[in-house]
Every structure is written in structure tokens, then in C-alpha cells.
């Protein structure tokens, strides 16, 4: 858990490992969707951005967090 880089008053578990910052649900957006990232296969932020901000179900989250 950490604080959202855009909303420091909000605790969140969504962390971008490439840039080492946290984002809350409102701010979930991959900063580099077209650039290769070695963390992409397990990055919940990338997958949330790919789905257009739609919430992933638990099965998708577990699959994405285990590279």
C-alpha cells in the first residue's frame, strides 16, 4: 500500500513498478502503453488501462499478478 501520486491523501495498492509510484482507482492509467516494460505481464495498471478503466474480476487480477 502507498499513497496515490496525484492524490496523496488516498491509500492505494496499485503500484507502477516501472516508475515506482502508486495510483488510486480514479487515476489508473498506464503512462507508457506503447513502450516496452518488463513488468507489463504482471502490471495491474497496464491491464486496467487496456480494458479502458473497466474493473477486472478477481480471476483476472490473480492471473495478472503472477507472471
C-alpha positions in Angstrom: 0.0 0.0 0.0 1.1 3.5 -0.8 -0.2 7.0 -1.5 -1.5 8.0 -4.9 0.9 10.3 -6.7 -1.9 12.5 -7.8 -4.0 12.3 -4.6 -1.6 12.0 -1.7 -4.5 11.7 0.8 -5.6 8.4 -0.8 -4.1 5.0 0.1 -3.9 2.5 -2.8 -2.4 -0.9 -3.7 -2.0 -0.1 -7.4 1.8 0.4 -8.0 3.6 1.0 -11.2 6.8 -0.9 -10.8 8.5 0.7 -13.8 8.1 4.2 -12.5 7.8 3.3 -8.8 4.7 5.2 -7.9 1.1 4.4 -6.7 -2.2 5.4 -8.4 -5.7 5.3 -6.9 -8.6 3.8 -8.9 -9.5 7.2 -10.3 -6.0 7.7 -11.7 -5.3 4.3 -13.1 -3.6 4.9 -16.5 -0.5 3.3 -17.9 2.0 6.1 -18.6 3.8 4.1 -21.3 1.2 1.9 -23.1 3.3 1.7 -26.3 6.7 1.4 -24.7 8.1 -2.0 -23.6 8.0 -2.6 -19.9 9.5 -5.7 -18.3 6.8 -5.6 -15.6 3.9 -5.4 -18.1 2.9 -9.1 -17.7 2.1 -8.5 -14.0 1.1 -4.8 -14.1 -2.4 -4.3 -12.9 -2.2 -0.6 -14.1 -1.4 -1.7 -17.6 -4.3 -4.2 -17.7 -6.7 -1.7 -16.2 -5.7 0.9 -18.9 -6.0 -1.7 -21.6 -9.6 -2.5 -20.5 -10.5 1.1 -20.7 -10.7 1.6 -17.0 -13.1 -1.3 -16.6 -12.8 -3.2 -13.3 -11.1 -6.6 -13.6 -12.6 -9.6 -11.9 -10.6 -11.4 -9.1 -9.6 -14.2 -11.5 -8.0 -11.7 -14.0 -6.2 -9.8 -11.2 -4.7 -13.1 -9.8 -3.6 -14.2 -13.2 -2.0 -10.8 -14.0 -0.2 -10.5 -10.7 1.5 -13.9 -11.1 3.9 -13.7 -14.0 
